[in-house]
Each structure stands twice: as structure tokens, then as C-alpha cells.
Amino acid sequence: MMKLPENFVTYDEARKAGFIKMKELKEQGARVAGIFCSFVPVEILMAAGAVSASLCASSEQPITAAETKLPRNLCPLIKASYGFALTDTCPYFYFADLIVGETTCDGKTKMFELMNELKETYVMQLPSGRNERALKAWKEEIIALKEKLEDFYGIEITEEDIRQAIRIKNRERRSMLRFMELGKLNPAPISGYEIGTRADSLAFNFDMEERIRLVDERTEEVLRDWEENYKGKPSDRPRILVTGCPNAGVRDKIIKTVEEMGADVVAFDSCSGTREKVELVDENLPVFDALAKKYLNINCSVMSPNTSRMGYIKDMIRDYQADAVIEIILQSCHTYNIEVHFVKRAVEEENIPYLMLETDYSRSDQGQIATRLEALLETLHG
């Protein structure tokens, strides 16, 4: 029987539930691979018959433990990731067979060396640009991941296994994108806070068919309510596009706060938002070419240059009728912080306000952030 962590009794109910769920999956013989980033081609993990579990990274709680090994002036997401692993408080790390990382940023790349001392961590070498050489290199990395999983699990992954995984993951992307695009409606039929929290919670439903069913049901429910009660009644609440770093760890501090102040967060250009979902894997190309092309096109700030992100943000401003853009920068996230210059310029070319908030997972700057959000909304209200 699988054992739970020694300090399991001290966990909150949500964390306990996560541990029990993963324990049951493992006892049923499930393969589990922990991942951190949307650049990891989950179709390869799915083709290996493995659950791809997103590892915990959005709480201040384990950061103190992480800082016994990591520098304090490091991105809170990296510190939280390592802290959860170090303290056995993330069920998805605890029960994972191995971790699949990627070289998206220097801090995370070096942290994986420490994580590897806790559990085997396989790191994919992600190119930092988009050209033919980079595409070839990334294709080779995806093939190497497939071979690693075959060796690790003692299995064979066929091309048909990968094609089946591509088809179902594309279906899930379509469903999630349709859900997130509810924000295009006016008035907004669903809060940005719900969009974010529901997307995160669905990621921990490891039955892909059930995940698709659940998100489709919620989308249809929201659409029916909008058609019956809100259609044709535009709202004067400011419409906000949120971009930048992963925001789950600051969702209450920023997303919930600005909505409680009277705005609607209608769109997310972020890792867990629409960014990864707008481009499907081409089901007509050879599988490794198709996966390499799709994943290398993700508009993350680790890519240089990353001009496609600016074009995408402009498209989102128009499609979602955004009145302002809020960019969330996690402290010490240098790639996003430098790219602020280009995002601000792109937003101002659309003649709407731009606000950059640099923060971490603590509550110490909550009052300051609230003041800046209030000032933004006052500007929008004229």
C-alpha cells in the first residue's frame, strides 16, 4: 500500500483530498509524471499512459523552507515549487514517478538540479528562439522525451499512441478555449476569477474525457444564462485583459480585488489562459514535426524575439473589447519584466491604459496594489 507523508494530518482539507486522489490513482497502477510548464508536450506523456500532473507552485506557504536552499531574490513560483517538493506537501510531486522539466528560465533550470536530488527530474532543453535550427532541435528533444519514457517505464510508444493523444488533447484545447472565450460576450457572463480557478481545478481532473465534459457543461450553462438574462444589455463595467506571468499565486490579491472594485476580467494572456490553447497540434503532419511546431509557437517571454505575443495581445484587446490591460510580473521574473517595454508600447498603440504590477506571493503589498487598481478604474470611469 502507498504511504502518505508523515505530516499528512496537518494539511488542509483540499490538500488532503489531493493526496488521497493521487494515492488511489497510484494504487490502481497509474503512471504519474509531474510537470511545471505548458512547453512540456503532454501528448508524449499521455501516449506513455501517464497522467501529467501540474506540480504545486502557487502558495507562499512553503517558500520559507525553499529559502534554506534557494536565494531569497528568486521568482516566488520557483521557490514555491521547490518548497512544496522539499516539504512533501504537494501530492502531485510526492506520488510522481518522475518530473519532466524544461529550460524556460535560468532560475528554474538550476532549481531542477536541486529537485533531482529529491526525485528524478528529466529536463528538456528548450530553444530560446523560433527558426529552422530551433525547430529541429526541439523536435529532437521531443523524440528524446519519448525515448526516456520508454526506457523509464519499460514500454514502447507507437506513432498511433501519439496520434490518439494529439486528438484528445486537441479536443480538450478546443473545449477550454471555448470556455475562456465566454469573456468576449458583453456583458461578461462569467468572472475572470471563476475562469482562472475553474481552469486550474480542471487540470487536476486526470480523466480527459470527463474534463472535456465538465468544461463543456459549464460553458453551455453560462451561455444559456447569458442568452436568457443578459444578452442585449451591455455593461458599463470596465473590461480588463490580464497578461504576464502565471497568476494563480496572486489571483486573490489582483484578479478578485479588481473585480470586487467593479471591473470585469474578461481575458487572460498567460500560461494557464488562452496562450497555449489558441494553436492546435496539426493532426495532418508527422507527429514529432507537429508537436515541435505547436509548442515552439507558444508566446512565452523566454522566446527571443517574441514579437508574436505583441500581435496576439493586440488581437485580444479587440476581440475581448478590453478597456485596459493589467500585466502581472512576479518578482525576479526577468524575461517578462524586460518584455514589459514592448507590451506597454503595443497596448498604448491600441489607445487604452496599461498597468504593470510587480509582486510576489506575500500579502504585504495588498494595500498598495489595491490603491493602484483603484487609480486605474478611476481613469477608466473618467
JODA-V649436 format. One line per field, one symbol per residue. phi: phi as a letter, one per 40 degrees, with the letter a starting at -180 (. if undefined). A space follows every 50 residues. Layout:
phi->???
//
This chain:
phi->.cccdccdcccccccdccccccccccccgccbbcbbbcccccdcccccgb ccbcccabbcdccdccccbbcccbdcccccdcccccbfbbcccdcccabb baccacccdcccccccccadbcbccccbabacccccccdccccccdcccc cccgbbbcccdccccccccccccccccccccdcccbcccaccccdccccc ccccccccccdcccccccccccccccccbbdgbdcccdbbbbbhcdbdcb cccbccccccchbbcbabcadcccdcccbccccbcddccccccccccccc cccbcbccccccccccdcccfccabbbcbcdgcccccccddccdcccccc gbcbbbbcabccccbdcccccccccccccccg
//
